[in-house]
Amino acid sequence: MELTALHVEIVVRLGSAWLVGSLIGLERTYHGRPAGFRTHGLVCGASALLMLVTGYQAEWLPAELKLETVRTDPARMAQGIMTGIGFLGAGVIFQEGLTVRGLTTAASIWITAALGILFGIGFYYPALVAAIFTFGTLSVFRWWEDRMPTEVYARTALKFLREETMPEKDVRALIANHGFALASLGYRLSEDGRAFEYRLVIRTADKRNIEGLVATLRGMTEVREFQLALFSD
């Protein structure tokens, strides 16, 4: 088959979509996310391929239909692609305790599909600009985000023997002395009433405070058991 300008253009559009999608996926793979290199490459390539269906409909329509006013709507095709990507994005979002993970990966899949649409219709300039912004958001912004002062929340449980329970005011003072603010406080009797448990959600603006609180709790003989788990608000 003779290689024509049309064939070259199709290869360029599909190849550029696959390349950019795969590069975005590499960042996700590097950080151990379930949807990585292959997923993003396929999403971007598939979006571009579907848009080629509308962009080159004159090439695949039967001869008898070319004489009629048969047209497929590129906007409707793009809308269908983004609807389908919503289901794929939802599949990478999951919850670990009180922490929700996968939101950034879902967003990267979504914008990868959008990039594929742009490459598929040959709108290279906004596609490349958006690709640069995407790489910057996933890499540079991660470095920036890790260094920004943010509040850290922790779910905490302190268990005592019922007759050796620390007074609530002392628990509040303990938390405050280690740089934490109390977000919520609950109570629980366990082990058939032999143990009393405080259940707290605490917050701090300095992650280093966690180490000090854990060290103090570890050294308190009256604390029968404690748990401390971080989560994002």
N, C-alpha and C positions, 0 to 999 in steps of 0.2 A: 504493500500500500504506500502510495506516495505521501511523503511528509509535507503537509501544507501549513500555511500560517495559522489556520484554524486549529490544527492539531498541536502546534507549538503553544498557542495561547491557552488551550485546555490544560496542557501539562504544566505550564507556568502557574495557572490559577490553582490547580489541585496541589502542585508541589509546594508552592508558597504557603498554602493553608496548612498542609501537613507539617511543614518545617516549623512554622510559628507555634502551632498547637503542641507539637512535640517538645519544643524548647520550654514552653510554659509548664508542660507536664514534668519535665526534668526537675524543675524547682520543687514540685510537689513530691516527686519520688525521693529526692534528696532528703526531705524532711519526714520521710516515712509515712506518707499519706496513701490511702488505699487506691485512689484514682490518680495515676501518675503519667509517665511518659506515653505509654501505649493508649491509655484512655483518652487523654487530651488530643493526641495526634489523630485518633480515629474520629473523635467528635468534630474537630475542626475540618478534617478532610470530608467527612460525611455531609456537613453543612454546605461546604463548597460544592460538592457533587450534586446535591439536590438543587442548589441555585443554578447550576449549569443547565439543569433540565428546563428551567424557564428562560435562561439567557440564550440558549441555542435551540429553541423549540423548532425553528425552521429546518434544522438539520435532521430531526427525528420524526417530524410529522409526516404521515403518508402523503403521497403526491396529490391525492384527490382532496385532502383537507387543506393543502396549501392555497387552493383556489378560494377557500372560504375564509371568513373572518374568525378563525379559531385562535384564541389567545389564552395562555395560562397567566395568572396574576402573580408576579414575583413577590408582592407584599403578602399575599395569602400563604405562599410557600414559606416565607420567612417566619410568619406567625406560627405556622404549623411546626416548624423546626424548634422554635423557642418553647412551644408548649410541650413538645416531647422531651426537651432537655430538662424541663422542670421535674419530670419524674426521675430522670437520671440523677439530677442534683439532690433530690430528696433522699435518694438511696445512700448517699455518702454522709448524711447527717445522722449522728447517733448521740445518745446520752450516756455519760458515765457518772453515776451518782447525781450530783447537782450540777455537773459540768456538761455543756453541750459542745460537741466537737464536730468538725467537718464543714462548718459554715463557710470558711474561706475556700475550701476545695470546691464546694458547691458553686460559689460565686465565680471561681476560676473556670469551671466547666461552662457556666453560663456565658461568660464573656468570650471564651474560646469558640463557642458556637456562633456568637455574633461576629467574631473575626472571620470564621469560615464563610459566613454569608457575604461579608464584604469582599473577601478574596474571590469567592465564587462568581460575583458579578463584575469583578475586575476593578473595584473601587480601592485601589492600592494605597493611596495617600492616607485616608482616614484609618485604614486597616493597620498600616505601619505605625502611625502615631499612637493608635490605641494599643498596639502590641508593646510599644515602648513604655507607655503608662502602666500596662499590666505587669511587665517585668519589674518596673520600679516599685510598684505597690507590693509585689510579693517578696522582693529582696531588700531594697533599701528601706522601705517602710517597716519591715520586720526588725531590722537593726535598730531603727528609731523607736519603734514600739517597745522593744525590750529595755530601752533606757529611759523611757518616760516614767515619771512618778505616777503610779496607779494604786488604788486601794485594793488590798488583797483580803478576800473573805475566807474564813475557815469554819468548818463545822466541827464542833468540839463536844466531847462527852467525858465527864468526870464521875467516877464511881467510887463510893465509900461504903464501908460497913454502916448500917443504919444508925448504930449508937455512936459512931465516930464521924458523922457527917460534918463537913466544914460549913459554918454559917454562910448564908447567902451574901451577906455584906463583905465577908472575907474573900469569897470567890470574886465578887465584883472588884474588890481592891486588888486582888492578884492579877486580874486581867488588865486593869488600868495601869498598874505599876510596870507592866511589860509593854506599854504603848498600844494597847488594843482598846477599841470601843465595843461595847456590847450591842449587837444588833437585835438579838432575841434570846429568850431564856425559857427553858421548859424543865419539867421535873418528871421523874419516873422511879417507881419502886420496882425492884426486880428480885429474882431468886427467892420467891415466896415471901417477900417483905424483908428479907435479911439485908438487902443492899439498897442504897439510895443513889440516884444518878441525876446530875445536872446535864442538860443538853443545851448547848449554846451555839449561836452563830456570832462570831466575832470578826472585826475588821481592823486593818492597820494600813498605813501608808508606807511602811518599811518592812520588806520581807525578812530582814535580819532579826526582827523582833520574834519571829517564830522560833528560831533556834534557842533564844533565851528562855522563852516560855516552856518549851519542851524540856530543857535542862532542869528548870525549876520543878516541874511536875514529876520528872523522873526521880528527883531526890526527895520527894515528899512521901514519907512512909505511910501516912494516913490515906493516900490515894491508892485505892486497890487496883484501879484500872483507868486508863485514859485513852482517848482517841482524838486525833486532830487531822482533818483532811481539808486541803485547799480546794476552792472552786471559784469559778468566775461568776460575778454578779450579772 
